[in-house]
């Protein structure tokens, strides 16, 4: 027998062994398979409970859940955040040397803290995140997102508002409220001592953060209460007169401070805002400087008017800016223009890309 015959015989033997192994496995599986005629099914969960013990649709969820009662003053977690933490703290009256119950806690986030913007009002603008009320021992707790800086302020009657900046979730804050300071004042025209009505009055602390904002009444008077003692810079912006120089005042706890401002009538700047085709642009904004201070809007004919701007030294009159939605911004450098008490400046805006 040659070599080829031997290999063929071995292959045939291997095939027969494999076939026998497969048939034996099939026989074992058939022996272990239950007989459908004699198989008994296990009772279902519903049959074990019984028809009289089955939960109703309302009881089916409530049986496995216990809800804690909600507190009316408990702040809710801000929407849109998944990782949250807690800001805890305590408020104490510095004047009474005791905890303050019922103090309002405002927690806010600066919208542009990552950027160094030139306008302090825009740089320090913020939006509310959470609120809380202190308990009888002066404690508070609020739910806030983690890894984000927040500003906290505590407000209570007859006390100055206390603030803490750049606080993160997980920190415990102690806020001591001193006795409140009060600031009042009057704004008059230098020409005839008449009152300046509805002038904007803003106070800023040493960090250039706004701590109060008010307007003058029909008598040209303004008042701000519950202010924190310390050095404050007060700026006045009349609607139809030159903004006077700012004043710094050192507010004292529990005391009233009085300020007086005198303003000049100033100059008038007016003109028209048009597009490249010479058509008027209604609703265009025209203002002074990069932040468009003392801004005004054009009417349906594209005309604008600014009253009481500048002075003999041209304070605040470096350049005038016009802008409108859908158009590019245009700037006119006033320093290069012959200045008059009644000056016309027109703008032609191009379509934005």
Secondary structure, 3 states (H helix, E strand, C coil): CCHHHHHHHHHHHHHHHHHHHHHHHHHHHHHHCCCCCCCCCCCCHHHHHCHHHCCCHHHHHHCCCCCCCCCCCCCCCCCCCCCEEEEEEEEEECCCCEECCCCEEEEEEECCCCCCCCCHHHHCCEEEEEEEECCCCCEEEEEEECCCCEEEEEECCCECCEEEEEECCCCEEEEEECECEEEEEEEEECCCCCECCCCEEEEECCCCCEEEEEECCCCCEEEEEEECCEEEEEEEECCCCCCCCCEEEEECCCCEEEEEEEECCCEEEEEEEECCCCCECCCCEEEECCCCEEEEECCCCCEEEEEEECCCCCCCCCEEEEECCCECCEEEEHHHCCCCCEEECCEECCECC
